[in-house]
């Protein structure tokens, strides 16, 4: 199977940047967008996100990530506004919003039925699940939509942005995070980049340029786009991200367990709806 054209800019100038026995990633040399081949079929997407997928999502550093995301996101919330967390997972971010701003009306969506039930129960919010459809929410219903670490998983990502646009009020905000295939660490680590360890869940690999093009043609103005990252234990970085050693294995587990935030792998984008993009 081969890709012939970039889905973002239409260029046919593509380069193979990663391959293993089963998968390849082709990157557009014009806009930087990378695509996994073979690509995930929409009908099979939900099969990945069963209970096992969420097993390691209960570590305490996910809560630190939620706090950091809240600090970044809060300036895009309106007092008393409606906020959708699309791809809410186990609800860490929704929980943090609830604790920090009682005025918000919070809503969640997750493709995983398992995650949606847990989040709805733990945080007493409406969490929808199932397939993407315009009818999930009313037109112009939300003040802010956040979708953290989602777009890299979604086969029909352009369709998703059309729906976000439809559900947002005029002037409403869309906040995204996703790995950046052109981040400094991707350039240094090459095919050993941590972003490539999420195959086959991650099927889309955006650059800042390709994200901007995608958002602008779907009725959004990009307000900020900057390097983001995540909180993990020191051991996680040493062992899983940089492929070195584990401090726990040499008797230094207390140091290995220290949680740190590193600005790498990901990009954060805030965009504003500036026009309708209806189907
Ligand atoms: Zn391109």
Boltz pocket constraint, residues with backbone or C-beta under 6 A from the ligand:
constraints:
  - pocket:
      binder: B
      contacts: [[A, 6], [A, 7], [A, 8], [A, 9], [A, 10], [A, 11], [A, 28], [A, 29], [A, 30], [A, 31], [A, 32], [A, 33], [A, 210]]
      max_distance: 6.0
